[in-house]
Structure formats: C-alpha cells, structure tokens
C-alpha cells in the first residue's frame, strides 16, 4: 500500500533528522517525534489486518491523529532551532502528503 510506504519513508526521515538533536532531547522531543512517526504506518498496518472496514477506518483516523501530532512537533523543533527552514518545509510537505493520502483512503473505504 502506497500510503504505508510513504509512512515508512517518513519514519526514516524523522529518525535521521532527530539524530542531530541535542542529547538533552533524547527522551524528550526527539522521542516523541519518533513515536508519532512510527505510529503512522503502524496504525495503517494494524487496521489493514482487521476483519472489518469500520475498524480499518478507525485505525486510519489514528494515523491522521499521529500526523497532526508530528506536524506540531516539527513546528516546535523548528522554533527551538533544532531543524532548519528547509528540513521544516520538507518534513511538513511529506506529512501533508500523507494526510491527503489518508483522507482519500478513508473516502474510498467509506464507499
């Protein structure tokens, strides 16, 4: 599934980006960003394995929520000076692309 693959790519980007965060953030913002990012494809996969479409849709909604969390965390990381403008734009664009894909998936599942 393409949206799941995009989620995996985002996880790799987040892990790479947070490696450069200050050590004091190891169990703070970087950990939260990693958890939010991992949650996106994980919820897609878990929902896919469910027996009912309604359950699948619910898990896709959880992925959307994780996108919202991650988007906020990217803004915070940028505001704190942990990531530069280009990284902020790239991550935000990637997250927003996944959000659009998830919304389209939900629409398709609801038909």
N, C-alpha and C positions, 0 to 999 in steps of 0.2 A: 504494500500500500504506500502510495507516494507521500502522503502526509506523515506517516510513521517514519519514513526515510528522512524527510526534512527535519523531523523532531530529533532523530539520531544525530544528524549533522549539526543541529543547534547545540545539542549536549556537548559535542566535541569542541565547538567554538567557545562555549561557556567555560569548559574546563581549561582550555588553552588561555583564555582571557584572564581567568581568576588566578592562574599560576603567578601572574605578575602583581597580584595584590600584596599589600603589606602583611607580614607574618601575623600581626595582631588580628587580622581579619580571617585567619584560618578557620576559626569556629564561629565566625560572625557572618558578614555579608557574603563572602565567597561560598561558604557552606550553604547558605540559604539559596543563592543563585543556582548552585549545582543541583540542589534538591528540587527546586522548581523546574529546572530544565529537564531533569531525568523524569519527573512526573508527567511531562507532556507525552512522550512516546509510550511510557509505561501504562498510562490510563487508556490510550488508544488500543494497545495490545490486550489489556485486560478486558476491555469492552468487547473487542473482537471475539474473544473466547467465550463470551456469554451466550446463552441459548436464546435470548430474546432481544429483539430490536430495541425495545424501550430501555433495557439495561445498557445496551451499547450506546445509545444516545446519551444516557446519563453520564457514562464514563467519558464521552467526548466533551460533554459540558465541563467535567472536571479538568480535562486538558485545557479548555478555554480559560478556566479559572487560573490554572498554573501559568498560562501565557500572560494574564493580567498581573500576576504576582511578579513574574520575571521582568516584564516591562517596567514595573515600578522599581525593581531592584537595579535595573540597568540605569535608570534615571538617577537613582541615589548614588550609584558607583561613579557616574559621570560628574555629578555635583560635588562629590568628595575628591575628585581629581584622580580616581583610580583608573579611569579609562578616558581616552582622548575623544575628540569630536567624531573622527572617522569610525572608530570602533563603536561608539554610541549609535551612529547612524546605521552601520552595517547590522548590528545586533537588533536594533529596533525594526529595521526593514525585514529581517529574517523572521522575527516574532510576528510581525503584522501579516506577512505572507502566510504563515502557519495559521493564524487566526482566520484569515479569509478561507483557507482550505478547510478548516474545521467547520466553519459556518456552512460552507457548501456541502460538506459531508452530512451534517445534521439535516439540512434541507432535503437531500437525497434520501436519507433514511426515513424521513417523516412522510414521504410519498407513498 
